[in-house]
Amino acid sequence: MRVARERLPQDRAEWHGFLRDYFCDKDAIASEFNGDIHLSLQWPSDPDRHVDPRLGAGLKWWGEGVTLGSMWSARRRDDRVLTSLYDTWTLLSWSEWLRQR
């Protein structure tokens, strides 16, 4: 994603906090190129970004090679029940239910 330089704070040291506030759940890695800012959005993989001290054990139990950085995509469908590690999948489940009605 490309962002005009003037959209970010003047002080480069403030970029991280500004981008964290703006993108909330995602980490935005910023690099400057030809006067523009290029952002790479990634799901957090730093253990300090997660509050559960036993999250590693839970991911091991979940299986399927899920890591801190790939938790966002972890989901299972068992008949009519969708189980996921991120609540963003709730909209999919509701959409499927509405489509059937």
N, C-alpha and C positions, 0 to 999 in steps of 0.2 A: 504494500500500500504506500502511496506517495502522498506527502503532506507538505504544503508550503511552509517554508521556514518561519514566516511571521505568525503562524498559528501556534507555535510553541513559545514558552517563556524565553526571554533574551538570554538569561543565564543558563548555560547548558547543564549545570549542576542541578537545576530544578526540573529537568525533563523527566527523570524517573518518577518522582512523586506526582507530577502533573499527569503523566500517562497512566500511572497506577490508578489515580482517582477517576480518570476518564474511562478506562477499559475494565475496571473493577476486577473481574475474575481472571483476566488474561494478563500475561506479561508482554509488554511491548518493548522490543529491542529496536532502538533508534540508531540509524547511521546517516551521516550527512553526505550528499553526493550532488555536485553541480548546483548548489544552492537550495536543493530540496532535501527533505527528510524522508528517508525510507524506513517504514515500520514493518517489522516482522512480528506477528502476533502468535504467541505460543501459550499453551496451557501450562500452569506452574508445575515444575518438577522439583522445586526446592522443598525439602522436608519442613523447613521453617514456615512455609506458606500454609501448612495444614496443622490443625489443632490436635488431632488424635495421635497420641504418642504410640499407639499400637496399630496404626494404619498399615504398616508393612505386613503385619500378621494377617490383617483382613484382606489385603491384596493377594497374599499368598493363598489364603483360603479360597478367594474368588477364582484364582487360577487364570488360565488363558494368557499368561504373560503380561497381565495388566501392570503398568508402572504408574508412578505419580503423574507423569506427563501424558499418559494415555487413559487415565481414569474417565475422562469426559466421554469416551466412546464405549465404555463397558456397559452392556445391557444384555438382558436375557428375556426371551418371551416364553412363557409357559401357558399355553392355551390363551386365556384372556388376561393374564397377568403379565405386565411388563415390570421387570426389576432392573434398576439402573443405579449407578453410583453417583450420577449427577442429575439433579431435578429438571434439567433442561429437556429431558426426554418425556416429561409429563405431557407437553403439548402434542407430541407424536401420538401418544396413547389416546388422548382425548380426540384428536383428529381422526384416527382410525375408527374410534367408536362412533363419532358423528357421521362418518362416511357410510357406515353400515345402517344407519337409521334413515 
